[in-house]
């Protein structure tokens, strides 16, 4: 089997190595010629995944046509806000009957579409392909070290999800299937908002109690909006929901959490964004989720305060005080009102 991994960031690089471990013929596409040349020459992606050797058999290129030639599986591992442009450019080289797998966790600002929807919109008319999603608690740094990891492969068709499962799964990377592609994508995207908030709380000097509260109530918010968008409640209590929230809110591998810590310590959002060469997906997702919540009339107090801090310059401590002083509620009030059970 031949796979093309589009995007040579940390996650795309880790996926390419994983699929090579599984015996696939793998090509890895980098957007910049300079990055592709450096990876080819050193067999290391020192910019995004330092210290991890890239096997010689992985073809590294910045030529989309070359990367996609004959690929039966196409993994889109690019930033969410770049997905549309890259999917449009790649579409002309993707062959029919292939499976396109989104490995990006985000919602497009403006259109408020999930990544699988963006990809579908940009594919050429008449191209017959299936679209799937892979998501879950999976830091690239740990997958690249072959540490045990479990994720979810989601698709609208059972056989497509199972093909992705078989293609990715090995002794250190366990894959479950799910037919709730909406829920899997929403959970994977929205958890980054909670991770930023957990980081802000840590930067403000708060402790474990605060983080536990954010994780728990954050999952409620994620589920509330995810169900409104058509996801299944149970999905948000699986790997792409609770699992991803836990790992992202607790690990320093999370660029969203690290960004939140800096913001909590007083750094300006613009300064945090420009201080790294990696995309902080949660910042864009906060804007998209805030707009979705308003559009659909969904109550998301944590997301609302995150938006105020990130986009309106709100003081994080003031945002926390407002969250804590909201009117008292029954813990399961939202569950009953939204017919989750």
N, C-alpha and C positions, 0 to 999 in steps of 0.2 A: 504494500500500500504506500502511496505517496501523499505526503502532507506538506502544505505550505503554511508557514506561520507568518502572518503579516503583522509586523511590529516587533522591533528588537529592543524593547524596554526590558525591565527585569522579569516581568511575567511572561512575555513572549519568548525570551531567551530560555527561561526555565522550562516552558512547555516544549520548546524545540528539543531540548536535551532529554526530557521525559519521553517524547515520542521516538527519539533515536534509541533510547534504552529499550523501547518496545519493538525495535527492529524495523521501524518505518523508514522510508526514504524521505528525508526532511530538507526543506529549504527554509531559510530564515531571511525575511525581507526587512531591511533597514531603510528608513526614509532618506538618510544622509549618506552620500558616497564615502565621506570621511570615516563615519562610524563603521560602515560595512568593511572598508579596507582595513581598519584597525583590528576588527574582530577576526578577519581572515588571516591577517599577518601574525597576530599574537595568540589566536584561539582563546581569547578571553574578552568578555564585554566589561571592560574595566570601568566604563561610565555608569552602567546600570546594574551590573551583577558581578562585582569584582571577586576574584579568588575562585571562580568556577570555570573549569576547563570546558571549552566548546569542542566536541568531538570533530575530528577531521572530516568525517563523512557528512556532516551537515553543510549544505551549500549556503553560503552567506552572500547576499546580493542586494543591490538597491534597484534592480531591474524587475519591475512587477511582472512583466510577461515571462521572464525567465523563472522567477520564483513560483509562479502559478501554473507553469506548463505541466499538464498531465495530472495535476493534483486532484485526488479524490476526496480529500478532507482539507478544508481551508479554515484556518483558525485566525479570527480577527482579534488581535491583541493590541489594539491601538486606543489612545485616549478617547473618551466618549464624545467630546466635542469635535474630534477630528474624524470620527467614524464615517460620517456622510461623504466627505470628500474622498476618503481613501476607498470606501466601498464603491463609489461611482467610478473611480479610476481602475479599480481591480475588476469590476464587473465584466469588462470586455474580454478578459483573459480567463475567466472561470468557466470550466466546462460543464455541460449539462450532466445531470445525475450525480453531481458531487454534493457533499454536505458542508454547509458553511456554519461554523461554530463561533458564536460571539463569546469572547473571554473578557469583555470590557464590562465594568460595573458603573453604570451611570445612566442619566436621563438627559436627552438633548434639551438644552435651554432654548426657549422660544417655541419649538414645536411640542415639547413635553412628551416626546416619544421615547419608548424603550429602544435599546440597541437593535434588537431583532427586527423591530418595525422600521428603523432607519435603513438597515441593510436591505430589507425587502423593497423599500421604496426606490432604492438606487440601483437595483439589478436590472439589466436589460430586459425589455419585454420579450416574452417567449422563452427565457432561460429557465429550464426546469431543474431546480435544485431544492434541497430541503435545508431548513434553518434550525439550528439547535443552540443551546446556551450551556456553558459550563460555569459553575459558581460554587462558592462555599469557602470555609476557613482555610485559606491556602496561600500563605506568604511565599513569594517566589524564592526567598533566601533559604527556606526550609525544604521546599520541594527540590531545589537544586542540590541540596545536601542529602537527598533521598531519605528524608525523615518521614515517618508514617503520616499520611494525610488522607482525609476523606472529603469528597465533594459530591455535587449533584450534576447530572447531565439531564437537561430538560428539553423537550420538543413536543410539538402537538401530536406527533405520531409515535406510537410505542416502539415500532421497529427502528426508527431513526434514533431515539434516545438510547436504545440498546446497542446500536452500532457504535455510537460515540462512547458508550460505556466500555465496550469491548476494546475499542481502539486505544483508549487512555489507560485502562486499569492494568496495574501490575502489583508487585509485592510491596511497594511502598506508597502507591497511589490508588486508593479504593474509590470507586465511583458508584453511586446510587442513581437510579433513574427516577424521573418525575415528569408527569404530563402537564403540570401547571407551569408553563413557561412564563406567564405573567407574574405569578407569585415569586418564582425563582429570581427573575430579573429585578423586581421591585425590592425584594429583600436584599439582594446584593448591592443595589445602588443606595438605598436609604440608610443602610447601616453606617455608611461613611459620615453621615451627619452626626450620628450619635458618637462616633469615634472622635470627631472634632470637639464635641461638647465634653467628652470624657477627658480629653487633653486639656481643654480650657480649665476644667475643674481642678486638674492636677497642677496646672500652672498657677492657679489661684491659691494653692496650698491646701486644698480639700483632700479628704482621705478615702478609704475604702467604702465607707457608708455612702458617700456621694456617688462614687462610681457605680455601686450596686443599684442605687436608686435610678441613675441615668440609664443603665442597661435595661432594667426591668420596665420602667415607664417608656423607654425608647422603643422597646419591642412592641408595646401596646400601640404606640403611634405608627410604627411601621406596618403593623397588622391592620390598623384602622384604615390607612390610606390604601394599602395593598389590596384589601378585600373590596374596597370601593372601586378599585380599578379592574376588578375581576379575578383576583387571586383567591386561592383557597386558604382558609384560616390555618389549616394544619401545616402548610408549607412554611409559614413564618416561625414555626416552632421546630423546624428541622435545621439542616446544615446551612442552607442559604439564608436563614433568618437568625435564630438564636445562635447557631454555631459561628456565623460570620461576625455577629455583633460582639460576642465574647472575645474572639481572637483579636479583633480590630481595636476594641476598647482597652485591651490589656497588654498589648505587645508594642515594644518600641520599634519593631519592624514596620509598623503602620505609619505611613507618612501623614495620614489624616490626624492621628493622635499627636504625632510630633508637632504638626502645625498648630494644633489646638494648645499644646503646652506653651509654645512661643507666644501665641496670642494672649493666653492667660497671664503670662509674665510681662505683658505690656507692649509687645511688638505690634506694629501696624500690619494689617492683613496684606497690604501690597508688599511690604518688606519681606514677609514670610513667603509669599508666592515667588518673588524674584530671587530668593536665597537658595533655591533648589532647582536642579535640572529635571526634576520629576513632577508630573502633574498631580495636584492635590484634588482628586475627584470630588471630595465631599463639599468643596466650596461651590462648584457648579451645581451639584445635586441639591444643595440647600436652596438655591434660587429656584430650581425646577420644582422641588417638592413644595416649597412655599406657594408657588403659583398654582400647582395642582390642588393643594389643600383649599385655597381660596376658590378655585374654579368649582370644586365638588362639595364645598361646604363641610370639610372634614377638620375636626379640631386637632391641632398638632402644636401644643404649647412649647415643647422643647425646640422643635423646628422653627417656630416663629421667633423665639428668642435668638436662636442661632443666626437666623436671617438678619435680625436687627444688629447683632454684633458684627457680622461679616460684611453687610452691605449698607448699613446706616450708621456705622461708627459707635454703636451703643457700648457703654462700659460693661464689660462682662459681669462684674460684681453686682451692678444694678439689675442686670438681666436675671441673675440667680435669685436675688431678693424678690423679684416679681414672681418668679416661678414658685418660690416657697410660700408666698403669701396669697396664692390663688385660693378661692373658696374651697372649703372642705367637701370631699366627695366620697361616695362609696367606691371601694376599690374595683368592683366588678361592674360598675355602672355602665361603662362603655360596652362591655361584653354583651350585656343584656339589651342595651339600646340598639346595637348594631347587628343583633341576631347572629352572633358568631356560633351560638350553640343551638 
